[in-house]
Amino acid sequence: MSEIKTKTSEMEMVNPELAAIEIDGVERSDVLMKGALAAGAILGLGAISPFVKGALGAGGGKKGDLEILNYALTLEYLESAFYAEALKKAGVKGKLKELVQTLSTDEDAHVKALSQTIRDLGGKPVKAPKVTFPYSDTAGFTALAETIENVGVSAYNGAAPKISSKDVLEAAGSIVQVEARHAAAIALQNGNQPAPDAFDKTMTEAQVLKVVQPFLAG
């Protein structure tokens, strides 16, 4: 039996030009892309699409984290504006008003924390979008609040696996826990179960933007 050859340089390459491509960097996406090219050189282009997909989906390290943080910041801007407006026009009173005040303070804190984290990483926080919220009374407000809070939780859940930095992931985790408590508190106000499922859902950025698009005025 002939000796099994294990080194790439000793194998017959289907696409040797792929092995000649150089990628600098040691981030996860860089390492995965290097592996994809090495596999493609040996197996051919048709066999490496899963490798390339994994490499491209691995995030861009610091740059990818900044994009995720700005995505989260946009949602926090929306929530911050939502509760600030509610205190003026939703007609909330008593315990509900106290709750809304707490939620408003939390969302303002999230905006400040995310903005500062983005700056600390050398990025630029996105500007707050113009928003509009379709409700006319307290019941309409609490119904919309439940939707917004649940989307916020699902958005963080969906983005978390793409975060590269442990510190950024920890910060996002601390925020999503509070957002989940917000969602539970609002659900109770609407007479709904605070935790109807054993596991939270995740939403992609495209799914989240589809839900919040009606609230963006331009």
Secondary structure by P-SEA (a helix, b strand, c coil): cccccccccccccccccccccccccccaaaaaaaaaaaaaacccccccaaaaaaaaacccaaaaaaaaaaaaaaaaaaaaaaaaaaaccccccaaaaaaaaaaaaaaaaaaaaaaaaaaaacbbbbccccbbbbbccaaaaaaaaaaaaaaaaaaaaaaccccccaaaaaaaaaaaaaaaaaaaaaaaaaccccccccbbbbbcaaaaaaaacccccc
